[in-house]
């Protein structure tokens, strides 16, 4: 029995360990379409084995995320491009009403508006939440939501804001939101 324990301990100590590699990990949640730089990430040493080449160890350039990344997630080489394919334009919407509890950075939403004497209608589809901020002004609580939308929806969205339409976010639920 002591021989078996000694042999086991020697094997564990001599068995080659997978080397650690320094890779970039997101400091915060980041939505797709976000222009990122090295300031959005921090280095972390992890054991990746042969897959280390799939991840960034440093960012040679600023880039645009093609999919959302959550805090602590590794930055893959396939998740970053140097120029946006579909440039999304950010705009901020302010809500006094309660928003869906599972709304978060990276959530996909459709934006609907209701004019004063009209029916609700979609005005911007497949937008992505970039930031969420609680605000207090003159004793009123509100939530500012920055959404990234395709350029073709911007005129309709800005017109609805200017006309003081009631704007609502309709969450496109995904498995990540469950």
N, C-alpha and C positions, 0 to 999 in steps of 0.2 A: 504494500500500500504506500509506504513512504517513497518508494522508487517511482510509482505512478504519479504521485504529487510532484516530485522533483522534475520528472520528465514533462509533465503538463506545464509547470511554471517555466521551464527552460524554453519550451515551444512557444509559449505566449510572449516571452521576452524577445526571442529571436525571430519570430514570425514577422515578415516585412509589413509595416504599416503603410497604408496609403498616404502619400505625402499631402500636406495641406497646401492650398492655393489661396492667394488673396484675390477676392472678387468684390464687386460693388453691390451694395445692398441699399435699398430705398430707405431714406430717413423718414419719409411720410408717405401717405397715400398719394398717388399721382394718376391723373386721368389720361386716357389716350388723347393724342393731339397736343400734349404738353411739350413745350420746348424745354429740354433738360440740359443741365451742365453737371460738372462734377460736384457742385455744391448741393445737389439733390441726393447725393449718395455718400455712403461711408464705406471704407474698406473693412472686410471681415475675412478671416482665415477659416476655410472649411475644407473638408475632405471630399473631393469630387472625382477622384480617379481619372479615368480616360475622358470624362466629359468636361474637364476644366476649360477646354478650348471653346466651349459653347457660351461662356460667360465673359463679361468685361472685367478686367482687372483695373483699368483706368479708361477714361473717356478722352480720346484724342481730339474730339470735336464736340460742339453742341449738337444735339439731335432731337428728333421728334419721336415720341412714343407711339407705337401703333396699337398698343393694348394697355389697359390700365395695370398698374402695379400697386400692390399694397405695401404698407410699412413692413420692412424686414425681408421683402422678397428680393431674390437675386435678379440682376439685370442681364437678360439673355441677349445675345447678339442679334437674334431675329426680332427683337422687340424695339429696335431703334433704327430709324432711317435718318439720313442727313437733310432731306427736304420733305415737307409734307406732301402726300399724295392728294388728299382732299383737305385743303386748308379750311380749318374751322375758325370761326370768328367768335371771340368771347363777348358776352353781354351779361349784365347783372340785372336780376329781377328781384324785387322786394316783396315779401309776403307777410301779411299780418296774421293770416290763418295758420293753423297747425299743418305742417307738411307730413307726408308719410314717414313713419318711424324708421323704416329701412332705407330711406333716402340717404345716400352717402356719396363721397367723391368717387367718380367712375360710373355712377348709375346712369342708365340710358333712360331718357324721358321724352315724351311728346309734350309740346306746349299748346294749350288750348286757350282761346280767348272768347269772352262774351261781351259784346258791345252793349250799351245801355238798353236798347230795345231789340236786341237780336238774339239769335240762338247760338249756343256754344259751337265753336268750329276749331279744328286744328289749324295752327298757324306756323308751327315749326316741328318737324318730325326728326326722330333719331338724334336728339341733342344729348350731350354728355355733361354731367355735373362736374365742374372743375373745382369749385370751392363752396363751402357753407359757412356763413358767419351769422351769429346772433348779434343783433344791434338793439340799443335802447335810445330813443330820441323823444324828448318831451314826454317822458313817462310811458311811451308806447313801445311795446316789444315787437320786433320784426325779425325776419330771417332774410338775409341777402344771399341769393344763390347765383353764382356765376355759372353760366352754361355756355358750352361751345357748340355753335350751330353752323351748318353749311351756309355759305354766302347767299344762296337764293332765298333763304327764309328771313334774312335780316330786315329787308324793307317792311314786310308784313308785321314782324315782331315789333319793330320800332314804331310803326303806325299804331299798333294796338296799345303800346305804352303811352304814346302821346295822346291818344283818345281816352285814356284812363279806363280802358277795358278791364274787366275782371280776368286775371290771368291765372291759370292753374297748370300744375305739372302733373302729368299722367305717367306714372312709373311703368317702365317696361320691365317686368319682373324676369330675372334670369335665375339660374340655379345658384349663382353666387350670392344673390339677394335673399335666398331662403334661409 
